[in-house]
Amino acid sequence: MARFVQDLALNKPDDFVYFIMNDYLQKNGFVMSDWKGEPAYKAGDGVMEGYKYLKWSYGNGMFHLEAWLRGSFGGEMDLDGFVGCLMKKPYKANIMELLSVLQQPLPQQPVSAGNQAQGGEQAQEAAAQGGQAPFQNGPMPNVIPVKTVDHYKAAQTALILGILSIVIGLFIPLAGIILSCIGFSRARMGQSSSKADMAKAGKICCIVGIALSAGIWLLNLFLSVLQVALL
């Protein structure tokens, strides 16, 4: 079994862990699926990002996570090593950010029930700006603002790679295509972050970059064939 496996002693409230995990799964497009008869969450695609899988559980203060990619021949591929590194590296960075968020210290003083509505609105606004969101702690309707996963760095990277793919693709089409593909996967990761507009701009640049690079590559190929035919 080739998987990235992590066990953490979180000792946090169950609702906190479930809130963070549900937020992470939703933001990253994971849906419940099947891996060779084993239930697991699945996201990604077969071209840009690869198919990503994840399993997790939490009980008695212990958090368990398994993550892997589907290999070229249908087997499991862990998140280390050179083969498939363009897909492995962002997914592992994604997972490490999640683990960091799960280990955050929780505020000691929850917002009172009388201020729940106001606190919820403030937390939602903060979530849109900086990755903060509320969760309910215990049976009382108390709301505690906590940090959630925010892939704003992926959005920034997508925009940078998208611009580079257009510029470099004019001179080195293959490099432009590679940069566009990497940037596109980062844009998908950052589209639910606090920099969603930047991720959208990066995705557009990547689409332009890959179209431009492919067009120039085909043009160069046509001119090469034409030159040979005229000799």
N, C-alpha and C positions, 0 to 999 in steps of 0.2 A: 504494500500500500504506500504509494508515493504522495504524501500529503504534508502540508505545513500544519503542525499540531501545537497548540498552546494551551496550557492549564494555568489559571491564575486564581489565587486566593483573594477574592474581592471583598467578601464579607460586607456586601452592600444590600440594601432592600431589594427584594425581588422586582417590585414595580419599577425601580430605577433601571435595572439591567434590561428588563423587557422593553421599557420605553426607549432606551438608547439603541437597542438592537432593532426594534421595529422601525425607528427613524432611519437607521443606517441602511437597512434592507430596502426601504421605500426609496430613499434618495439614490441608491445605486441600481435600482431596477431589478432587484432579485425577486423571483417568484418561486413558490414551492413546485418542485419538479421531482424527477426520478433519476437516480444514477444506478443503473444495473440492478434494479429492484430495491435500492436503498433510498429512502426519502431524503432530499437535500435541496437547498435553495440554489437557483441557477440564474445567471445573468450573462450579458455579453452577446457576441456573435461569432460566426466562424471565419471572419475576415479581418476586422480591425483589432478586436480585443481578445479573441478567442472565447471559448465558453468557460465561464468561471463558476465554481461550485463552492458551497459553504454549508457547514453544519455547526450547530452550537447547542449547548445545554447549560443550565444553571441550577444548582441545588446545594443547600447547606453551605452557602458562601463560596462555593467553588465554581468557577467558570471554565467551560471546556469549548474549544473551537477547533475545527478542521477546515482547511481551505486547500483547493487544488484546481488545476486547469485540465481540460480535456486535451490529451496529446493528439498528434497528427494521425495516429493509427487507432484512436479510440480509447487508449489507456489513460491512466492518471499521470499527471505531471505536477511535481511539487513546485514551490516558488523560489527555488535556488538553482544555480547552475547557468551555464552559458546558453544552452539550447532553449530557444523561446524567450530569451531575456527581455525582448521588447514588450512581451505580454506579462511576464513574471514580475518585472520590477515595479510597474505601477500598481499592480494588484497587491503585492506585498506591502508597498508603502501605504496603500489604502487600508489594509488590515492593521498595520502598526499604528496608524492614526486612530482607528477604532479602539484598539487595546489601550491606548493612552487616554482616550476619553472615558473609557470604562473605569479607569483607575483614578479619576479626578476626585479630590476631596469634596465631600458634600457640605453645603452650608448647614450650620448648627441651628439657625433660627429660621423656620419656615414662615412664609407669609400667612397672616391670620386669615381665618375663613371669611371674615367681613370684608377683607380686601382682595378676595380671590379673583373677582371679575377684573378689577383694575390691574392686579398683578399678572393675570393671564394675558391681558392686552399688552402690557409692557413687555412681558416675556416673548410674546409673538413678534412684537416690533423688533426686539433685540435679536431674535432668531434670524430675521431677515437681514439684519445688519452685521451680526457678528457671531452667529452660530450658537445663540443662547435659546433655551426652550424650557418649559416647565414640565414637571411631572408630579403626580399626586403621591404623597408619602403617607402610608398607613390608611386606616379606615376613615379618619377625619379628612374633610375636603381642603387640605392644606396644599398650597402650590409652592414648589421650590424651583427656582431658576437654575438650570444646569447647562453646561457646555455640551453641544452635540457635534457630530462630525460635520466639518465644513471644508469641502474640497476647493477652496478658493485658489490655492496654489495650482491645482490642475487647470483651472480656468485661465490663470495668468500664463501658464506654460502653453496652453492651446493657442492663445492669441499670438504669442511669440513664435511658435512653430508654424502657425498659419502664415504669418507675414514672411518668415524665412523661406517657406515652401514656394511662395510666389516669386521672391527675388532669386533664390538659388535655382528654381525650376527653369528659369529663362536660360540658364547656362548649363546646368547639369540636371536634365529631366528626371533621371532615376533617383537622384538625391531629393528632388522636389517631391516625388511620389512618396518616398519613404517618410519624409518629414510631415507630409500631409496626413498620412495614415496614422502616425504617432500622435500628431496634434488632434486629429479627429477623435481618437479614443480618449484623450485628456479632456476634450470639450464635452463629451458625453458624461464623463465623471464629474465635471464642474458645473453642469447645467442646473443642478439643484443646490448650488452653493450660494453664498452671499454675493458672489461675483458672477451671477447668472448671465448678465448682459455681456460681460467679457467673454464668457464661454460661448455664447451665441455668436459673437463677432469672430471668435477664433474658429468656430465651426464653418462659418461662411468663408473665411480666408482659406481654410483647408480645402474646402470644396473647389474654390477658384484655383488654388494651387495644384490640386491633383488634375483638374481639367486642363489647365494650362500646360503642366508638365507632360501629360499624356499627349496633348495636341502637338507640342514641340517634338516629342519623341517620335510620333508617327510621321510628322513632317520630315524630320531628319532621315527616317527610314525610307520614305518615299523618294527623297532626293538622292539617297545613296543608291537605291535600286535604279533610278532614272539615269544616274551617272554611269553605272555599270552597263546599262542597256545601250547608252550612246557611244561607248567605247568600241 
